[in-house]
Amino acid sequence: MSSSIDAKKIMAVVKSNIVIAICVLVIIGSLVGLPYVSNGLMEEVKTSVDKQSRSYSGLKKIKDGSISIPGASSVKAVVNRAIIDRIQDVANDRKNESVSVLDAAKSINRGGHVNLDDRLFPGHDLPSHELQIEAPRFQKRVVEEYKSLLEDVNAGMPPSDEAVMKGLDQVRQQFLDNHLRRDSVKGLSESEVKMVRAELSERRMGLYLREAEKSGVYLELSQLDPPVYNERQSYTPKDLFRWQWRFWVLEEIIDAISKVNGPEATVIQAPIKRILDLRVRDLMSMDDSGGGGSSGGQPPAGSSQPSRPTGPSSSPTVGMASSPGGGGGSAKRSAAGGSGGSNARSSAGGSRQSGSAAGNQLVVASVPAAGAEDFSVSLTGRISNALYDVVLVEASLVAETSKVSEILESLASNRFLTVRDLAISKMNAYGDLKDGFLYGDSPVVRLDLTLETIWLRSWIQDMMPNSVRALLGIQPVKTESTDESDEDDYS
């Protein structure tokens, strides 16, 4: 028997059993290729299972997750379009409320303070010699505003000694003529002299009482230290803006005192009887030069030299605008003030910016970030920063003893004002009566207050000249240049 396989016989067998042969080949191919195919299928199945597992986990998180809608407690719910729309509505409402609060704060802070000259602040770039012409006119404008402020609060003072003596001389002569039938006091008996003195004393008290019942508070113009023009001094836009800002500060304080007393109160009835002194501190406190242009380093009249800087520290090379803003014009305090500038973002980089149309450059001072605090300065911790400026006022008042608490609470009501410090001392009411100050029957005390006022830059910076903006760390803005200034309507 041959050991070799007869190929022809094999092919004959295969052809006669074709189906069996095909099945044998398939079985053999499966045994060889099945492991490779199964490995590929396993990888594909594993990938699919992992993907489904992750999807399941995500769906489970969505199903079991909680949703927090602002203003409501967290709830378990599936995120859907209705919920997304509701959250968006709430977010928009909160945004609108925030904007409303900021607008309300700005409105309260600005109050009735208006720009006294739309052309000066920030105004046009006037040559220095033209600005010197505008300075005395604006000074008169500011003084008139101080006088108007005193009228608004019904301020008054006791009659002068000359007026009292003149009135009493007439009373004495009438008393001698009508009651004693004498031409003079010579030859009067002791009892008659007492009668004359009693009559004069009563009439004198009547003069004091009449003034006390006419006035809302004892205060006179000289106590406010209005600006005084010095023809030998060269004025800058910063000097003029200091006059205006200082007026705003005192206007705020006096208005607060007037609100405490009430619109119809007289000195006799008012909780605050007399304003002894008002001193402004830390106004534009980054400025250490004391007014820019005054001799001997002294601040110009009507300004306030800071006794202790609480605002941002300035660079020693803070620039001044060489082409100052100018113009004349006037504005009534009862009318809306103009704003000649646009909002500018505060800067803390000390970078150089163009400060005028002529291309002069100003160095923008570095300032603390918005809302920065320093509790080493005071209990409030407030310092001047990119958001607001802190200006202090030292106030000395004569007040009714029983209403001190009410006064302290009312002063800060609905305004950006805080009583930072307080000292209470006895008041010699009878000693003041000799000078004509009549406070009424209730006991009085002296209040020495440190009042902290806040000035939001969101409105006040629009009126600042570029030299002031740079001084306080605010980016200067481009101002218009003009060769002809408009005629003013104040003199």
Secondary structure, DSSP 8 states (H G I E B T S, - for coil): --SS--HHHHHHHHHHTHHHHHHHHHHHHHHHHHHHHHHHHHHHHHHHHHHHHHHHHHHHHHHH-EE--TTS--EE----HHHHHHHHHHHHHHHHHHHHHHHHHHHHHHTT---S-TIIIIIEE--HHHHHHHHHHHHHHHHHHHHHHHHHTTEE----HHHHHHHHHHHHHHHIIIII--SSSTT--HHHHHHHHHHHHHHHHHHHHHHHHH-SEE--GGGG------TTS---HHHHHHHHHHHHHHHHHHHHHHHHH-TT--TTT-SEEEEEEEEEESTTTT--SSSSS-GGG---TT----SS--S----TT----SS-EE------TTS-----S----B--S--EEE-STT--EEE------TT-B-TTT-SS-B---SSEEEEEEEEEEEEEGGGHHHHHHHHTTTSSEEEEEEEEEE--HHHHHTTT----SS-EEEEEEEEEEEEEHHHHGGG--HHHHHHTTB------B-SS----S--
